[in-house]
């Protein structure tokens, strides 16, 4: 069982009823003050809503990309998400509510989510914020010309003390990037923040 008492993604595959019931839920952030990197998804999918775990849907490439890029010494499973804190990593979302697809979200939800994210970053003060989705970043912060990578110009007000990166959306629905391509962009971030991963809770 997970910490919330819900079955983990490894223990069961949500059926149609469980997935339908997961719509519009929220998934608790995995965060702590002073993280090296706070990864920010677009919003949780139905698998995440049903399990209480981020990037839980089979085929999502977040966890393998995190490992291949060197952020973690092995590939973690969604139910092990809180182990990320030991590596100085965390997870949040631009928009909190779960949907089947990100295109169900409105532009207003993105903008409101962006404002809430600024407040969250100001409170937690991670060294880097990595938004996983170029479209989500552009809409949430009105940065139409943003591209994947470190954002050196036009960083939204309130995020100036934290490096801001935009990385590819790891969803299996993102056909623009292969797993290797996503892992390469993750690796650029890891090298920029000087992350050296050993055992969780060990020296970084």
GUTORTOR-54774 format. One line per field, with one value per residue (C-alpha): residue in one letter; y, x, z. Coordinates in steps of 0.1 Angstrom, whole numbers. Layout:
GUTORTOR-54774
aa (a|...)
c2 (Y|...)
c1 (X|...)
c3 (Z|...)
This chain:
GUTORTOR-54774
aa (x|x|x|x|x|x|x|x|x|x|x|x|x|x|x|x|x|x|x|x|x|x|x|x|x|x|x|x|x|x|x|x|x|x|x|x|x|x|x|x|x|x|x|x|x|x|x|x|x|x|x|x|x|x|x|x|x|x|x|x|x|x|x|x|x|x|x|x|x|x|x|x|x|x|x|x|x|x|x|x|x|x|x|x|x|x|x|x|x|x|x|x|x|x|x|x|x|x|x|x|x|x|x|x|x|x|x|x|x|x|x|x|x|x|x|x|x|x|x|x|x|x|x|x|x|x|x|x|x|x|x|x|x|x|x|x|x|x|x|x|x|x|x|x|x|x|x|x|x|x|x|x|x|x|x|x|x|x|x|x|x|x|x|x|x|x|x|x|x|x|x|x|x|x|x|x|x|x|x|x|x|x|x|x|x|x|x|x|x|x|x|x|x|x|x|x|x|x|x|x|x|x|x|x)
c2 (0|36|61|73|38|35|5|12|11|-21|-38|-33|-19|5|-5|17|25|34|56|73|79|94|124|158|144|159|141|153|170|153|183|197|230|235|208|206|202|205|187|201|181|195|179|144|118|94|66|90|101|64|55|87|85|108|97|64|54|26|40|73|79|101|74|58|92|102|71|72|108|100|116|82|52|28|33|40|29|53|39|48|84|97|83|112|135|117|127|163|160|166|166|191|201|233|223|201|184|151|146|119|143|176|192|191|220|256|285|300|269|271|308|302|272|292|319|292|276|309|310|274|280|311|291|260|277|248|254|246|243|219|223|192|205|235|242|242|266|290|291|293|322|338|330|322|321|298|267|235|241|266|298|327|355|364|343|349|373|355|327|348|331|296|284|277|249|236|199|176|162|125|113|84|105|129|116|145|129|94|82|87|123|130|115|137|168|156|150|186|197|173|184|221|217|195|166|135|107|79|62|81|104|102|129|148)
c1 (0|11|16|-20|-34|-42|-31|2|5|25|-2|-30|-39|-68|-98|-123|-143|-112|-99|-132|-134|-99|-109|-104|-86|-53|-20|1|34|67|86|108|127|160|158|184|157|119|104|70|46|17|-10|-16|-32|-59|-34|-18|-51|-61|-28|-17|17|32|40|23|9|28|46|54|91|98|113|135|147|155|177|193|203|221|198|191|214|186|152|127|91|62|54|90|85|94|129|135|138|169|185|174|146|109|77|49|25|15|-22|-32|-64|-62|-75|-73|-53|-36|-56|-86|-71|-80|-56|-69|-61|-25|-22|-36|-13|17|10|6|38|57|45|55|90|94|85|106|135|149|181|163|127|123|89|81|64|71|35|26|54|45|8|13|38|30|64|55|91|104|124|135|165|177|156|181|157|122|121|87|88|93|115|147|164|158|172|143|145|120|123|103|70|78|43|42|19|47|59|84|110|123|133|169|161|143|171|196|177|175|212|220|200|218|252|242|232|262|241|261|239|250|228|196|205|242|265|255)
c3 (0|-5|23|17|20|-17|-37|-55|-93|-90|-70|-94|-128|-125|-144|-163|-131|-111|-138|-143|-105|-105|-128|-111|-81|-69|-62|-33|-43|-34|-22|5|10|-7|-34|-62|-88|-86|-116|-127|-147|-167|-146|-132|-155|-144|-135|-111|-97|-91|-75|-58|-76|-102|-137|-129|-163|-180|-209|-192|-197|-166|-144|-171|-183|-147|-144|-178|-173|-141|-116|-99|-96|-106|-122|-94|-96|-92|-57|-47|-55|-20|-24|-47|-18|-7|-40|-36|-62|-61|-82|-85|-113|-131|-127|-98|-111|-129|-165|-192|-214|-209|-237|-214|-194|-201|-207|-175|-155|-169|-160|-125|-121|-132|-105|-79|-90|-86|-50|-44|-58|-37|-6|-13|-31|-52|-71|-104|-116|-146|-163|-183|-214|-236|-244|-207|-199|-228|-218|-180|-182|-215|-230|-266|-278|-251|-263|-245|-223|-197|-198|-197|-208|-198|-166|-149|-120|-87|-102|-106|-77|-92|-125|-148|-174|-199|-207|-230|-217|-209|-217|-241|-262|-270|-303|-308|-285|-280|-246|-254|-265|-233|-212|-230|-221|-185|-186|-196|-166|-143|-155|-151|-115|-107|-95|-86|-74|-51|-25|-14|14|6|-7|-37)
